[in-house]
Amino acid sequence: MEIDAGKTIKEIVLQMPASVGVFERLGIDYCCGGDKRLEDACEASGRSLEEVLRSLETAKTETQSETQATDWSRKSLASLMNHIMEKHHTFCRQEASRLEPLLAKVSEVHGAKHPELPRIQALFSGLSKELLMHLVKEEQTLFPYIARMETAVTGGTPFPRPPFGTVQNPVRMMALEHDNAGAALHEMRKLSTDYQLPPDACSSYAALYKSLKSFESDMHQHIHLENNVLFPRAVAMEGSANSAEKRAAN
């Protein structure tokens, strides 16, 4: 694909999955901020457009990991949701459980000299609680309904009536919660000065910051797959099915 600076970040990621690694490394928001044009996103992140374009061109020819190479816009919604739950929901739960006590330990030992640590701890604790509730809502309500929609469309059976009026309602709520999670992650990175270790950092401190960076990276990929791939496709599927029903009724 030709990399056009006028394209949105979301368009580039959907057409070129390998760009995720570039945007993650350069600190360019490709999940909640995916609707920004590339040139505007570069300006917002303090990166030169030329640097980003060079990195994207290089990424086109590099070996990609399985996750990066998979074009989820062409897979079934059921397989995409299974991937999200098995990879990202599982990782989120495991790391939230592991990181909370580690954060408490590091904050207790180093918090007096590094007051950003208790603030990061409070942010992560709030984020963790919200995310765990968010995952349940997706797994128990939204994802099963999207799966029923897809089954109806592919099988030619009557379209299921949503208990929430339209799939756009829970999608809108999930996207809003994603924005809140993104804001918390951004604030944690800002407080830690991009997770830069101080000279007196112990091994637990180093392990904590490394894990928080990994948590942030996984959340970015998680939110991207939902905001930019799953949700738009589900909304479009519902719209097409409703239009078909109206035509058939007439």
Helices and strands as residue ranges (DSSP letters): H 9-15, H 19-26, H 38-45, H 49-61, H 66-69, G 72-74, H 77-83, I 84-89, H 90-110, H 116-137, I 138-142, H 143-155, H 168-191, H 203-224, I 225-230, H 231-249
